[in-house]
Amino acid sequence: MKELINSNSEYEALFSETLEMSIQDFLNQMMIYNSGIKEIRTKLEILDEEFQTKYSYNPIHHIESRLKSIKSIIEKVKEKKLEVTLENIKQNVTDIAGIRVICNYIDDIYKVESMLLSQSDVTLLRRRDYIKTPKASGYQSLHLIVEVPIFLSDGSMPIPVEIQIRTIAMDFWASLEHKLKYKSDNEVAEDLRYRLKICARAIQELDTEMQNINNIIANRNNDRDK
């Protein structure tokens, strides 16, 4: 929340343009989205700790989270040609609360997904698998939008949270693509996009080979323990 709330003047400037709601209403809603992040993050951390206790293995390397900026939220609503109201934000922007889960291996991605979605209070709203079917750019990641209840003083409220699950190598590639997308000179961007596509294929092969090696090591250890 601290990253979102920089100054009242910033909010006043943006809100005075289009928003038919108060700054306080918006901040209250952001608090709820932030609670959704905490709820999902806690679930993931508990699952990871359980794996460490039972199997001496962590499927999750680390977790990152973020709240979408007010500027991005307003732009997204406007792109949909909607009036910028709190209700339209809640109904039409599903990635305000975001979590990125970085895993060690490809199998871990689907393991984490399965464990999380098996929980009775987590509802899957949308699933896009860019690992089995990468984007044209070469981007790979598993995207989920889930709904989780947040319990407040006046009752519970379902909140959507976007979850991106990927390997360390996929995340490294995605961070470089992000720099190219937003910070690169247009004259060199086309050449760099081509080179990134080549890197994406190499990363796919690397992740697959690392997974195979890890499986062999795990199978040998299991045979030794029998």
N, C-alpha and C positions, 0 to 999 in steps of 0.2 A: 504493500500500500504506500510506503514511503516514496518509492520510485514514481508512483502514479500521481501523488499529490505534491506538486512542486511549489505552487503559490496560488493564492486566491486570484491574483490578477490574470494568471494564465487561464484559469477557468472562466473568469468573467468575460474575457475577450472571446473565447470560443462559444460560450453559452449565449452571449448576447446576439450572435449571428443567426442561429437557427433553432436552438433548443427551447421547447415549450415545457421546461421543468426547472426546478431549482438546483443549484449546485449541491445542496444537502441531499436531495433525492438521489442524485447521481452517485454521490459518495456512499450513501447507504447501500445502493445496489452493488457498487464495486466491493464493498465490505463483504457482501454475500457471495460474490464471485470468488473473492479471495478465500473465503471459508470453504468453497468447493475445491479449490486447489489443495488446501490443507487436508481435507477429508480424503481425497484420492491419494495424496502424497503419503499420508499416514498408512493407508491400506497397503501401498506398494512397499513401504519401509518395513512393515510387519511381515509381509510375505518374504521379503529378502532376508530378514533376520531368522525367520523360521527355517528357510533353506540352509542358512549358515549353521544353525543349531543341529538340524537333522542330518544334513549331508556334507557339512564342512565346505559348502560351496555357495557363492553369491551369484545369482543370475543377473543382477543389476550392478553395473559398474558405478553409475551415479545418476542423480535425478536433478533436473533443472526445472524451474517454473517461472511464469510471467503472467502479468495482467496486460491486456491490450491497452495501448494508450488511448486517451480520449480522442485525439486527432484521428487515429486509425479507425476507431469506432464510428465517428461521424462520417468519415469518408466511405466506409463500407455501407452505411445506411443510405447515403446519398447515391452510391453506385446502383443500389436497388430501386432508385427513384421513389424513395419513401420519405415522409416527413420525419424529422429527427425528434422522436419522442421516446420516453422511457419504455413504453410498451412496444414500440417498433424495434428498439434495441434488444429487448428481452426475447421477442418473437423471431427476429431475423438474423441476429449475430450470435453464432454458436461457439465461436472460438475466443471469446473474451478471456476466459480462464484457460490457461494452457500449461501443460506439463510435458516435458521431454524426458524420456527414459532411455538411458544409454546402456546397452547390454554388451556382454563380452562376445557372444556368438549368435548366429542367426537363430538356432533352435531356442535360445533363451528368449528371443522376442516373442515367439508364439507361446512359449511356456508362461511368460508373464501375462500375456493377453488372456490365456485360458484361465489362469488362476484368478485374475481380477474379475473377469466377466462371470465367473462361477458364483460370485458373491450375490446374495439375493437382493441387496439394495442398490446394485449397479445395473443400470439398464443401457444396453447398446442402442444408440440412435443411428449411427452411420459408421461404416467401415470401408476404408480404401487401402488396398495392399499395393504399395508402390515398390515392394521388394520382388514379388513374383511378376509384377508388371510395372517396370520402372517408367518414369516420365520420359518424354522425348529428350530432355536435357541430360538424362542419366540419373536423375534424383531417385534415391531409394529410401523408403521408410514405411512403416506401418502406421496409418492414421486411424484413430478411433475418436468418435465423439460419444461420450457416455453421459448419462444423467444420474446424479447422486442426490439424495435428500440432505438438506441442511436443516438442523433443528435450532430454531430461534425461540425467543421468549414467548412469541405469540403463535407458535406452531412450526411445522416443517414446510420446506419449500424445495422443489426439485430444481437442480442447477446443472446446466450442461458444462462439461469440461472436455476440451480437446486434448488428446494424448497422442504424442508422436513417439514411437518406439523404434530404435535403430541401433546398429552396432557402432563401436568406436570409429571404425573406418568410414562408415556411412556419415557419421556426424562430422568427421573431419572434412569430408568432401562437401557436405552441405554448407558448412561455415565458409568455405572458400567460394562456393557458388554465390552465397549471399553477398560477399564482398564484391564479386564481379557484377552482380545484378544491380547493386545500389551505389557502388563507388568507382567503377571502372570507366575509363574513357571509351566512348562508343567506337572510336576508330580501331581499337585493339580488342574490343569485346568479342567480335566474331571469331577471331583466331583462338582466343582463350576459351570460348565456349566449346570449340572443336576439341581442344586439348583436354578440357574437363570431361568430355564424353569418353575419351580414351581412358582417362583416369578412372571413370566410373566403371568401365568394363574390367579394368585391372583390379579395382576394389572388390567387385563381385566375385572374381576368381579367387582373390586373396581370402575373402570371408568364407567361401566354400571350402577352400583347402585348409584353412585354420580350423573350421568346424570338423572336417574329416580327421585331422590329426588329433583334435581333442577327443573325438569319439573313440579312436583307436586306443589312446591312453586310458580313457575311462573303462573301456571293455577289458583291457589287460589288467587293470587294477581290480576290477570285479572278479575276474577269473582267479587272480592271486588270493583274493579274500575267501573264496569258496572252500 
